[in-house]
Amino acid sequence: MSDTTNTQEKSMRDILFVLFRYKVLIIIIFFIAVGVTLAIAILKPQMYESNAKILFSAGRTNPVELMTGMAGPNEINSELELLKSRGFAEAVVDKAGIDRVLYVSEEELAFQSKVMGLLKKIGIMRKHIQTSDPVEQREKAIKTYTETIGFSIVPRSSVINISYQARTPELAKEILETTLDVYMDKHIEVHTS
C-alpha cells in the first residue's frame, strides 16, 4: 500500500516539476493559441445561410405512391443526384454569374491588398499572381458553389432541403433562387418525354 502511495506521490511530483520548469514556455504557447484563435474569429468573414425545401412528387403510377402521396426513395435520390451533379453546378454558376458566386467585399479586397503589400515589402512574396483566366475563374466559382451548397433528404418524406451560404444575406437568397430556377428547368428537361 505504501508503494502505490509513494508511486502516486512521485508521479505527481514529476508532473509538477515539469510544469514549473517549463511554465514560461507553457504560458507563451497558451497566449499564442488564444491570439491565433481570436485573429481567426475576427478576420473570418461572417457567413449567411438561405434555405429552401423542394416537395417532390412523382407521376403517381405506383399504387403505394397513390395511397401515401409520397414519391419513392429512388425518385427522390435521382433528384438529389441531379442537384449534386457537376452539370447542374455549372448551369447555376453560368446563370448567377461568376462574380456573384466569387463575391468579395470592398473591405476584404482592401485588407487583402494591404497584406500582399506587406508580404512583398518584407520579401516573403516576390510577386502576386492574379488569376484573370476566365476558365480558371469559372472552375473556382464552380468549386465554391459546390462547397457552399448543401442538400439533404427529410426522412420519411418527399422533401429535399437545400441551403446555401454566402457573405451577404441578399447574395445567399439570390444564389438559392437561381439554384431553384435552374432546378425547375433541369427537372422539366429531364422529365419531359
N, C-alpha and C positions, 0 to 999 in steps of 0.2 A: 504494500500500500504506500509506503514511503517512497518507493522507487517511482511510482506513477506521479505522485505529487512533486517529486524532485524533477522529473522529466517535464511535467507541465510548467513548473516554475522556470526551468531552464529555457524552454521554447518561448515562453512569454518574455523572458529577459532578452533573448536573442532578437525577437521581433522589435521590442522597444529600442534595443541598441541600434538596429538598422534604421529605424525611423528617426532617431535623434542624430545619428551620424549623417544621414542624407536629408535632413529637414530642409535645408536651403534648396536643394535640387527638387524635392517634392513640392515645395511652395511655388517655385518657378514654373514647374510643369503644370501645376494646378491653375495658375494665373494665365498661362499661355492657352490652356484648353478653354478657360472661361472667355478669354479675349477672342479666340477664333470663333467660338460659338456665338458670341454677341455680334461679331462682324458679319458672320453668315446670316444671322437673323435680321440684321439691319439692312444689309446690301441685297438680300434676296428679294426679287420683285414679288409684290402681292399678286396672287392669282385669284380669279373669279371663275365660278363654275355656273354653267347653264345646263338645265336638264330638260329632257322631253321623254315621252313614252309613246311607243307605236303599238297600237292594238292591231294585231294581225288576225285576219280570219280568212281561211282558205275557201275554196269553192265547194262547199257543203256537199260532197259526193259520198263521203264516208258516213255510215249510219251513226257511229259514235259522235262524230262532229255535229250531225244534225241534232242529236239529243242534248249534248253538252254545250253546244255553241262555241266550242274551243277548237283551235287548229291542233293538229297532231305535232308531236315533237320534231318529226322530220321536216315539216314545212317551216317551223319556227327556226330550226337550226340552219335550214337553207337560206332563209332571210338574213340570219346573223352572219353567215359566211359571205353573203353578198355585201353586207355592210362593212365587213372586215377586209374585203379584197383590195388589192392594190389599184385596180381599175377604178373602183369607187373612190378611193382616196385621191387619185389623180383628177377625177371629174370634179370633186369638191374643191380642190386647190385651184383648178383652172377656172371654175365658176366664181369662187370667192376672190381670187387674186393672190398672187404670191406675196405681195407687200402686206396684205391683210393678215395672212397666216403667220408671216415672219415679223409681225409688228414689234417695233422697238420705239419707246417714247423718246421725246427730245432730251429729257433729263438723263436717261440711260445712255444715249448717244454721246452727250457731253461728258458723262462720267467715263465712258469707255475711251474717248479720245484723250482725256486727261491721264488716264492710267497708261495708255500706249505712249504718250509723250514722255511721261516719267520713266517708263521702262527703256525708251530709246535714249534718254539722257544718261541714265546710269549704265548703259551698254548691254543690258540683258537682251534687248531685242534690237536687232540691226535694222530690219525693215518690216513693215506691217503689210501683209498681203491682203488686199481687199478683194473678195470674190465678186466679180461682176459678170461671170459667165452665166447666161440665163438657164442653161441646163443644170448647172450646179445649184443655182438658187432654187429652181423648181424641185430638185431632189431634196434639198434641205427643207423646203416647205412641206413636201410630202412626208418626210420623216417627222417633222414637228407635228403635223396634223395627226399622224398615226400614234404618236406618243401622248398626245393631249386629249384624244377622243377615247371614250370608254363605252363599252356595250355590255349589257348583261340581260339575262332572261329572268323574269319574275317566275319563281317556282309555281307549278300547277296553274298556269295562266297562259294566255296568248299575247303577252305584253313583253316588249323589248324596251329596256331602259337605255337611253343614250345620254351621255354627259360630255361636255366639252369645257376645257379650262383655257382661259385667256387672261391677258394682263388688264383688260378693262371689262366691265360688265356688258357694255354695248357690243364689244367685239365678240365676247363669248356667245351672246344672243345671236349676233349676225352670222357667225360661222355655223352655229347649230341650225339656224333656219335654212342656210344654204345646204347643209347636210340633209335636212328633211326634204328640201326641194329636189335635190339630186336623187335621194332615195325614191321618191314618188316617181320620178322619170324612169329610173332603172327598174323599179318594180313593174311599172306598166310595160316597159320594153321587154322584160323577161317573161311576163305572164300573158302577153298578147299573142294570140295564135296567128 
